[in-house]
Amino acid sequence: MVEEILDSCLRHNKLEFLVKWEGYMNENNSWEPEDNCRNACNAIATFYHKYPQVPRQIVQMQFNDLKFWPYQNFMILNAFIISSLEVKV
């Protein structure tokens, strides 16, 4: 049973929580994937209330479906600016 959530991080694009287990010493704390913490909703809510700036679940975008083309700077003749991109609709 989860006593407290101590920290969170993104590892391999997946959210993980540092879990303090009820009845165990700090040496037994472990990083658990979000899926393993589904029954710890109250502990997670308390953790996010205490530390609102920590990592949360991130929605992934499918960048392969977006069409980009290089942005041309017309102020400088015969120059392509590669650092800026426009999204092709």
N, CA, C and O atoms as CSV, one atom per row, in Angstrom:
chain,resi,resn,atom,element,x,y,z
A,1,MET,N,N,0.845,-1.180,0.000
A,1,MET,CA,C,0.000,0.000,0.000
A,1,MET,C,C,0.894,1.249,0.000
A,1,MET,O,O,1.909,1.294,0.695
A,2,VAL,N,N,0.508,2.245,-0.777
A,2,VAL,CA,C,1.283,3.485,-0.906
A,2,VAL,C,C,1.012,4.385,0.297
A,2,VAL,O,O,-0.136,4.689,0.621
A,3,GLU,N,N,2.099,4.804,0.952
A,3,GLU,CA,C,1.976,5.752,2.058
A,3,GLU,C,C,2.027,7.183,1.538
A,3,GLU,O,O,1.242,8.034,1.959
A,4,GLU,N,N,2.961,7.443,0.616
A,4,GLU,CA,C,3.154,8.805,0.116
A,4,GLU,C,C,3.900,8.758,-1.213
A,4,GLU,O,O,4.721,7.871,-1.447
A,5,ILE,N,N,3.603,9.722,-2.079
A,5,ILE,CA,C,4.369,9.928,-3.312
A,5,ILE,C,C,5.389,11.003,-2.991
A,5,ILE,O,O,5.026,12.092,-2.547
A,6,LEU,N,N,6.673,10.705,-3.213
A,6,LEU,CA,C,7.747,11.624,-2.846
A,6,LEU,C,C,8.244,12.474,-4.002
A,6,LEU,O,O,8.710,13.594,-3.790
A,7,ASP,N,N,8.152,11.954,-5.234
A,7,ASP,CA,C,8.699,12.670,-6.387
A,7,ASP,C,C,8.098,12.077,-7.654
A,7,ASP,O,O,7.472,11.018,-7.619
A,8,SER,N,N,8.294,12.767,-8.769
A,8,SER,CA,C,7.884,12.248,-10.071
A,8,SER,C,C,8.929,12.636,-11.099
A,8,SER,O,O,9.656,13.614,-10.923
A,9,CYS,N,N,8.997,11.863,-12.172
A,9,CYS,CA,C,9.935,12.180,-13.252
A,9,CYS,C,C,9.434,11.546,-14.546
A,9,CYS,O,O,8.578,10.661,-14.540
A,10,LEU,N,N,9.988,12.019,-15.643
A,10,LEU,CA,C,9.713,11.433,-16.953
A,10,LEU,C,C,10.921,10.601,-17.338
A,10,LEU,O,O,12.030,11.124,-17.449
A,11,ARG,N,N,10.717,9.316,-17.540
A,11,ARG,CA,C,11.785,8.404,-17.919
A,11,ARG,C,C,11.321,7.652,-19.154
A,11,ARG,O,O,10.309,6.952,-19.121
A,12,HIS,N,N,12.066,7.801,-20.248
A,12,HIS,CA,C,11.698,7.190,-21.525
A,12,HIS,C,C,10.290,7.620,-21.951
A,12,HIS,O,O,9.498,6.806,-22.425
A,13,ASN,N,N,9.995,8.912,-21.775
A,13,ASN,CA,C,8.700,9.514,-22.129
A,13,ASN,C,C,7.526,8.916,-21.357
A,13,ASN,O,O,6.384,9.005,-21.807
A,14,LYS,N,N,7.790,8.317,-20.216
A,14,LYS,CA,C,6.731,7.767,-19.366
A,14,LYS,C,C,6.855,8.373,-17.978
A,14,LYS,O,O,7.959,8.566,-17.469
A,15,LEU,N,N,5.720,8.670,-17.376
A,15,LEU,CA,C,5.692,9.258,-16.053
A,15,LEU,C,C,5.919,8.185,-14.997
A,15,LEU,O,O,5.302,7.121,-15.037
A,16,GLU,N,N,6.824,8.478,-14.037
A,16,GLU,CA,C,7.083,7.572,-12.929
A,16,GLU,C,C,7.011,8.338,-11.616
A,16,GLU,O,O,7.297,9.534,-11.562
A,17,PHE,N,N,6.624,7.629,-10.559
A,17,PHE,CA,C,6.528,8.218,-9.221
A,17,PHE,C,C,7.483,7.505,-8.280
A,17,PHE,O,O,7.665,6.291,-8.365
A,18,LEU,N,N,8.098,8.280,-7.373
A,18,LEU,CA,C,8.893,7.710,-6.289
A,18,LEU,C,C,7.929,7.435,-5.145
A,18,LEU,O,O,7.358,8.361,-4.569
A,19,VAL,N,N,7.750,6.154,-4.816
A,19,VAL,CA,C,6.725,5.723,-3.871
A,19,VAL,C,C,7.361,5.360,-2.530
A,19,VAL,O,O,8.337,4.613,-2.469
A,20,LYS,N,N,6.779,5.910,-1.450
A,20,LYS,CA,C,7.108,5.497,-0.072
A,20,LYS,C,C,6.047,4.491,0.313
A,20,LYS,O,O,4.865,4.827,0.385
A,21,TRP,N,N,6.467,3.242,0.565
A,21,TRP,CA,C,5.535,2.165,0.874
A,21,TRP,C,C,5.192,2.167,2.355
A,21,TRP,O,O,6.062,2.347,3.206
A,22,GLU,N,N,3.920,1.967,2.651
A,22,GLU,CA,C,3.434,1.954,4.031
A,22,GLU,C,C,4.035,0.765,4.782
A,22,GLU,O,O,3.978,-0.375,4.320
A,23,GLY,N,N,4.615,1.062,5.961
A,23,GLY,CA,C,5.193,0.017,6.797
A,23,GLY,C,C,6.623,-0.356,6.428
A,23,GLY,O,O,7.185,-1.271,7.029
A,24,TYR,N,N,7.229,0.328,5.456
A,24,TYR,CA,C,8.595,0.025,5.038
A,24,TYR,C,C,9.496,1.229,5.262
A,24,TYR,O,O,9.027,2.366,5.328
A,25,MET,N,N,10.799,0.968,5.378
A,25,MET,CA,C,11.797,2.021,5.579
A,25,MET,C,C,12.044,2.753,4.257
A,25,MET,O,O,11.636,2.285,3.194
A,26,ASN,N,N,12.716,3.907,4.335
A,26,ASN,CA,C,13.020,4.707,3.143
A,26,ASN,C,C,13.901,3.955,2.146
A,26,ASN,O,O,13.872,4.259,0.953
A,27,GLU,N,N,14.681,2.984,2.610
A,27,GLU,CA,C,15.531,2.209,1.707
A,27,GLU,C,C,14.701,1.398,0.716
A,27,GLU,O,O,15.203,0.986,-0.330
A,28,ASN,N,N,13.445,1.174,1.043
A,28,ASN,CA,C,12.564,0.394,0.175
A,28,ASN,C,C,11.729,1.247,-0.776
A,28,ASN,O,O,10.904,0.711,-1.516
A,29,ASN,N,N,11.931,2.573,-0.768
A,29,ASN,CA,C,11.232,3.438,-1.725
A,29,ASN,C,C,11.617,3.003,-3.134
A,29,ASN,O,O,12.750,2.584,-3.374
A,30,SER,N,N,10.680,3.102,-4.056
A,30,SER,CA,C,10.973,2.657,-5.421
A,30,SER,C,C,10.272,3.547,-6.442
A,30,SER,O,O,9.221,4.129,-6.176
A,31,TRP,N,N,10.891,3.631,-7.624
A,31,TRP,CA,C,10.289,4.332,-8.751
A,31,TRP,C,C,9.324,3.371,-9.427
A,31,TRP,O,O,9.695,2.264,-9.817
A,32,GLU,N,N,8.084,3.812,-9.559
A,32,GLU,CA,C,7.045,2.973,-10.159
A,32,GLU,C,C,6.410,3.699,-11.338
A,32,GLU,O,O,6.164,4.902,-11.258
A,33,PRO,N,N,6.140,2.982,-12.440
A,33,PRO,CA,C,5.437,3.605,-13.560
A,33,PRO,C,C,4.032,4.035,-13.138
A,33,PRO,O,O,3.446,3.480,-12.209
A,34,GLU,N,N,3.518,5.024,-13.834
A,34,GLU,CA,C,2.190,5.559,-13.523
A,34,GLU,C,C,1.128,4.458,-13.503
A,34,GLU,O,O,0.217,4.496,-12.676
A,35,ASP,N,N,1.234,3.492,-14.392
A,35,ASP,CA,C,0.250,2.409,-14.452
A,35,ASP,C,C,0.199,1.589,-13.163
A,35,ASP,O,O,-0.855,1.061,-12.808
A,36,ASN,N,N,1.330,1.478,-12.462
A,36,ASN,CA,C,1.369,0.723,-11.208
A,36,ASN,C,C,0.796,1.513,-10.035
A,36,ASN,O,O,0.628,0.956,-8.950
A,37,CYS,N,N,0.495,2.787,-10.225
A,37,CYS,CA,C,0.027,3.652,-9.133
A,37,CYS,C,C,-1.449,4.025,-9.284
A,37,CYS,O,O,-1.897,5.011,-8.699
A,38,ARG,N,N,-2.190,3.264,-10.044
A,38,ARG,CA,C,-3.607,3.578,-10.289
A,38,ARG,C,C,-4.436,3.596,-9.009
A,38,ARG,O,O,-5.417,4.335,-8.928
A,39,ASN,N,N,-4.064,2.795,-8.003
A,39,ASN,CA,C,-4.824,2.732,-6.746
A,39,ASN,C,C,-4.352,3.755,-5.714
A,39,ASN,O,O,-4.800,3.732,-4.568
A,40,ALA,N,N,-3.455,4.648,-6.113
A,40,ALA,CA,C,-2.908,5.644,-5.194
A,40,ALA,C,C,-3.367,7.047,-5.566
A,40,ALA,O,O,-2.588,7.994,-5.469
A,41,CYS,N,N,-4.609,7.196,-5.988
A,41,CYS,CA,C,-5.127,8.484,-6.467
A,41,CYS,C,C,-5.012,9.578,-5.411
A,41,CYS,O,O,-4.623,10.703,-5.727
A,42,ASN,N,N,-5.342,9.264,-4.170
A,42,ASN,CA,C,-5.273,10.280,-3.107
A,42,ASN,C,C,-3.839,10.719,-2.854
A,42,ASN,O,O,-3.581,11.907,-2.662
A,43,ALA,N,N,-2.905,9.776,-2.851
A,43,ALA,CA,C,-1.498,10.110,-2.631
A,43,ALA,C,C,-0.966,10.967,-3.781
A,43,ALA,O,O,-0.197,11.900,-3.552
A,44,ILE,N,N,-1.370,10.658,-5.009
A,44,ILE,CA,C,-0.930,11.431,-6.177
A,44,ILE,C,C,-1.531,12.837,-6.133
A,44,ILE,O,O,-0.836,13.816,-6.407
A,45,ALA,N,N,-2.815,12.942,-5.792
A,45,ALA,CA,C,-3.466,14.254,-5.697
A,45,ALA,C,C,-2.806,15.108,-4.622
A,45,ALA,O,O,-2.588,16.302,-4.829
A,46,THR,N,N,-2.489,14.518,-3.488
A,46,THR,CA,C,-1.803,15.249,-2.410
A,46,THR,C,C,-0.434,15.715,-2.869
A,46,THR,O,O,-0.034,16.844,-2.585
A,47,PHE,N,N,0.292,14.850,-3.581
A,47,PHE,CA,C,1.622,15.187,-4.092
A,47,PHE,C,C,1.553,16.371,-5.052
A,47,PHE,O,O,2.343,17.307,-4.935
A,48,TYR,N,N,0.606,16.339,-6.009
A,48,TYR,CA,C,0.491,17.441,-6.967
A,48,TYR,C,C,-0.009,18.719,-6.309
A,48,TYR,O,O,0.327,19.811,-6.767
A,49,HIS,N,N,-0.792,18.616,-5.262
A,49,HIS,CA,C,-1.234,19.802,-4.531
A,49,HIS,C,C,-0.042,20.457,-3.825
A,49,HIS,O,O,0.058,21.682,-3.764
A,50,LYS,N,N,0.853,19.628,-3.296
A,50,LYS,CA,C,2.048,20.118,-2.603
A,50,LYS,C,C,3.070,20.692,-3.573
A,50,LYS,O,O,3.691,21.718,-3.295
A,51,TYR,N,N,3.243,20.024,-4.722
A,51,TYR,CA,C,4.278,20.384,-5.704
A,51,TYR,C,C,3.659,20.522,-7.092
A,51,TYR,O,O,3.794,19.613,-7.912
A,52,PRO,N,N,2.983,21.635,-7.376
A,52,PRO,CA,C,2.295,21.779,-8.672
A,52,PRO,C,C,3.229,21.895,-9.876
A,52,PRO,O,O,2.776,21.731,-11.009
A,53,GLN,N,N,4.510,22.171,-9.667
A,53,GLN,CA,C,5.443,22.386,-10.776
A,53,GLN,C,C,6.098,21.104,-11.281
A,53,GLN,O,O,6.819,21.148,-12.277
A,54,VAL,N,N,5.874,19.980,-10.636
A,54,VAL,CA,C,6.551,18.738,-11.017
A,54,VAL,C,C,5.945,18.136,-12.286
A,54,VAL,O,O,4.824,18.479,-12.661
A,55,PRO,N,N,6.687,17.234,-12.951
A,55,PRO,CA,C,6.177,16.638,-14.190
A,55,PRO,C,C,4.857,15.896,-13.999
A,55,PRO,O,O,4.627,15.226,-12.992
A,56,ARG,N,N,4.015,16.043,-14.992
A,56,ARG,CA,C,2.730,15.345,-15.044
A,56,ARG,C,C,2.671,14.561,-16.332
A,56,ARG,O,O,3.631,14.550,-17.103
A,57,GLN,N,N,1.569,13.916,-16.567
A,57,GLN,CA,C,1.411,13.151,-17.798
A,57,GLN,C,C,1.480,14.091,-18.993
A,57,GLN,O,O,0.904,15.179,-18.975
A,58,ILE,N,N,2.183,13.667,-20.018
A,58,ILE,CA,C,2.369,14.487,-21.215
A,58,ILE,C,C,1.659,13.814,-22.387
A,58,ILE,O,O,1.807,12.611,-22.606
A,59,VAL,N,N,0.899,14.591,-23.127
A,59,VAL,CA,C,0.227,14.078,-24.315
A,59,VAL,C,C,1.218,14.138,-25.468
A,59,VAL,O,O,1.798,15.188,-25.745
A,60,GLN,N,N,1.406,13.017,-26.129
A,60,GLN,CA,C,2.349,12.966,-27.241
A,60,GLN,C,C,1.671,13.374,-28.536
A,60,GLN,O,O,0.510,13.044,-28.776
A,61,MET,N,N,2.404,14.089,-29.360
A,61,MET,CA,C,1.889,14.494,-30.663
A,61,MET,C,C,2.511,13.612,-31.738
A,61,MET,O,O,3.616,13.098,-31.569
A,62,GLN,N,N,1.813,13.448,-32.809
A,62,GLN,CA,C,2.331,12.712,-33.953
A,62,GLN,C,C,2.968,13.715,-34.913
A,62,GLN,O,O,2.295,14.251,-35.793
A,63,PHE,N,N,4.264,13.968,-34.740
A,63,PHE,CA,C,4.948,14.954,-35.562
A,63,PHE,C,C,5.134,14.478,-37.000
A,63,PHE,O,O,5.334,15.296,-37.898
A,64,ASN,N,N,5.069,13.173,-37.229
A,64,ASN,CA,C,5.235,12.668,-38.589
A,64,ASN,C,C,4.107,13.113,-39.512
A,64,ASN,O,O,4.287,13.182,-40.728
A,65,ASP,N,N,2.942,13.414,-38.936
A,65,ASP,CA,C,1.798,13.822,-39.751
A,65,ASP,C,C,1.826,15.302,-40.115
A,65,ASP,O,O,1.081,15.736,-40.993
A,66,LEU,N,N,2.683,16.084,-39.446
A,66,LEU,CA,C,2.778,17.510,-39.737
A,66,LEU,C,C,3.675,17.731,-40.950
A,66,LEU,O,O,4.707,17.076,-41.098
A,67,LYS,N,N,3.275,18.657,-41.814
A,67,LYS,CA,C,4.047,18.954,-43.014
A,67,LYS,C,C,4.742,20.304,-42.825
A,67,LYS,O,O,4.093,21.320,-42.576
A,68,PHE,N,N,6.065,20.297,-42.947
A,68,PHE,CA,C,6.863,21.506,-42.775
A,68,PHE,C,C,7.560,21.864,-44.073
A,68,PHE,O,O,7.857,20.988,-44.886
A,69,TRP,N,N,7.821,23.144,-44.271
A,69,TRP,CA,C,8.693,23.557,-45.341
A,69,TRP,C,C,9.556,24.707,-44.815
A,69,TRP,O,O,9.131,25.426,-43.910
A,70,PRO,N,N,10.747,24.891,-45.360
A,70,PRO,CA,C,11.645,25.938,-44.859
A,70,PRO,C,C,11.046,27.322,-45.062
A,70,PRO,O,O,10.345,27.570,-46.044
A,71,TYR,N,N,11.320,28.193,-44.153
A,71,TYR,CA,C,10.879,29.589,-44.221
A,71,TYR,C,C,11.944,30.387,-44.950
A,71,TYR,O,O,13.118,30.343,-44.583
A,72,GLN,N,N,11.537,31.120,-45.988
A,72,GLN,CA,C,12.487,31.925,-46.738
A,72,GLN,C,C,12.417,33.361,-46.259
A,72,GLN,O,O,11.333,33.932,-46.131
A,73,ASN,N,N,13.577,33.943,-45.995
A,73,ASN,CA,C,13.670,35.334,-45.581
A,73,ASN,C,C,13.818,36.190,-46.836
A,73,ASN,O,O,14.855,36.150,-47.498
A,74,PHE,N,N,12.781,36.966,-47.164
A,74,PHE,CA,C,12.807,37.778,-48.368
A,74,PHE,C,C,13.519,39.115,-48.163
A,74,PHE,O,O,13.705,39.873,-49.115
A,75,MET,N,N,13.913,39.401,-46.938
A,75,MET,CA,C,14.650,40.642,-46.670
A,75,MET,C,C,16.113,40.496,-47.088
A,75,MET,O,O,16.761,41.489,-47.421
A,76,ILE,N,N,16.632,39.289,-47.075
A,76,ILE,CA,C,17.995,39.034,-47.513
A,76,ILE,C,C,17.884,38.277,-48.830
A,76,ILE,O,O,17.292,37.199,-48.886
A,77,LEU,N,N,18.440,38.831,-49.863
A,77,LEU,CA,C,18.320,38.227,-51.182
A,77,LEU,C,C,19.079,36.906,-51.256
A,77,LEU,O,O,20.187,36.786,-50.733
A,78,ASN,N,N,18.478,35.925,-51.904
A,78,ASN,CA,C,19.080,34.611,-52.154
A,78,ASN,C,C,19.516,33.892,-50.869
A,78,ASN,O,O,20.543,33.213,-50.856
A,79,ALA,N,N,18.755,34.037,-49.820
A,79,ALA,CA,C,19.112,33.365,-48.558
A,79,ALA,C,C,17.929,32.548,-48.047
A,79,ALA,O,O,16.780,32.986,-48.104
A,80,PHE,N,N,18.227,31.380,-47.557
A,80,PHE,CA,C,17.226,30.537,-46.910
A,80,PHE,C,C,17.540,30.500,-45.422
A,80,PHE,O,O,18.677,30.246,-45.023
A,81,ILE,N,N,16.546,30.751,-44.622
A,81,ILE,CA,C,16.719,30.654,-43.181
A,81,ILE,C,C,16.136,29.309,-42.751
A,81,ILE,O,O,14.930,29.089,-42.859
A,82,ILE,N,N,16.976,28.428,-42.273
A,82,ILE,CA,C,16.534,27.085,-41.916
A,82,ILE,C,C,16.067,27.032,-40.464
A,82,ILE,O,O,15.356,26.105,-40.074
A,83,SER,N,N,16.459,28.011,-39.670
A,83,SER,CA,C,16.144,27.953,-38.247
A,83,SER,C,C,14.661,28.157,-37.956
A,83,SER,O,O,14.191,27.750,-36.894
A,84,SER,N,N,13.919,28.768,-38.858
A,84,SER,CA,C,12.500,28.992,-38.652
A,84,SER,C,C,11.715,28.125,-39.631
A,84,SER,O,O,12.096,27.983,-40.793
A,85,LEU,N,N,10.625,27.552,-39.154
A,85,LEU,CA,C,9.797,26.699,-40.007
A,85,LEU,C,C,8.367,27.163,-39.920
A,85,LEU,O,O,7.919,27.656,-38.884
A,86,GLU,N,N,7.649,27.002,-41.022
A,86,GLU,CA,C,6.219,27.253,-41.048
A,86,GLU,C,C,5.509,25.933,-41.227
A,86,GLU,O,O,6.040,25.025,-41.868
A,87,VAL,N,N,4.340,25.811,-40.685
A,87,VAL,CA,C,3.566,24.581,-40.815
A,87,VAL,C,C,2.703,24.676,-42.071
A,87,VAL,O,O,1.964,25.642,-42.261
A,88,LYS,N,N,2.809,23.651,-42.929
A,88,LYS,CA,C,2.001,23.588,-44.143
A,88,LYS,C,C,0.663,22.973,-43.791
A,88,LYS,O,O,0.612,21.884,-43.220
A,89,VAL,N,N,-0.412,23.652,-44.122
A,89,VAL,CA,C,-1.751,23.180,-43.768
A,89,VAL,C,C,-2.299,22.287,-44.848
A,89,VAL,O,O,-3.419,21.791,-44.729
